[in-house]
Amino acid sequence: MLIEQSIGNIAEQLAHEIEANNPHENGVWIKAAKELRFPYWDWADKDVPENGLPPVLYKEKVEIVAAGGKKQIVGNPLSFFSYVGGVPSDFSDEKDDTTGQVAYFSKWQKTYRYAYSTPDPEGSHIDLLQKAFKAGAKDLRRRVALLFAFNDDENPAIAWDDFSNHTAESKREIDFVNRGSLEGVHDTVHLLLGGNGHMSYPDYAGFDPIFFLHHSNVDRLLALWEWCYTEYWMESGYEHDGEQYPWTQARGTYAQVYNEQLLPDGPLQPFRTGQGGYWTSSQARFLHEQSYPKCT
């Protein structure tokens, strides 16, 4: 939501500049900027098993239409991100104990996907990424379909827990095999896109531009699920073996202490509404005019 707001603000600034310098296009660019929404990539689309990632997500150069209808070749901001001012000083390298590969986050000057295990890789290996993603795409489609296979008479809170978390708190177990969860599918996409690269590691994934298109699709699937199962919701807790339990944040966050109770109307820090208060989970349900992603 915050990045969509930021991009929208910049787009409107640029649109005003373009129209000021190109009076014959008045009304075109500003209108487009106001209608701009952050894009998503549907990695469960039927064409993905055959085609993999579309070129716009990895080609380093793309063609755009600029002011006056002129076509230009420009650097593709979706292919990688280069650190401004150098790599942050608190970045550290990560070793995959299974493969033995090292992701040299403390030395890599930009983001990579499927990089070779070296401090100075020649680039992302898109051929390896495409091979892995095509191989996993059919299973992704199957798992997304299962997310929409809930019965109509399930316990609302437990159904929400099953759908939203790969470790269902109400069952005390991880489910990657049966019905699965949106979070489990989300995690798999991270690994398929990253390989030995940024998307495979939570602390660094957000630096890869594809992170945001991936998460936009996760948000889209959540919105679709909400409309299919309007009664299924976290509520204030759940029942397990005849006992009532609250939802908790076991590991805590920067804004929540360990095992803090989670409630539908609890604050979703740091996300603020246009009125200055924090968004709540209840407010973020359903895409009507008073709810997310509308901010004022």
Secondary structure, DSSP 8 states (H G I E B T S, - for coil): -HHHHHHHHHHHHHHHHHHHH-GGGTTHHHHHHHH-------TTSTTHHHH-S-GGGT-SEEEEE-GGG-EEEEE-TTT--B-TTSS-TT---EE-TTT--EE-TTT-SB--SS--SSSS-S---HHHHHHHHHHHHHHHHHHHHHHT---TTS-HHHHHHHHH-SEETTTTEE-SSSS--HHHHHHHHHHHHHSSSGGGSHHHHTTSTHHHHHHHHHHHHHHHHHHHSTT---TTEEEETTEEEEEEETT--SSS-TTEEE-TTSEEEEEE-TTSSEEETTTTSS-STTSTT---
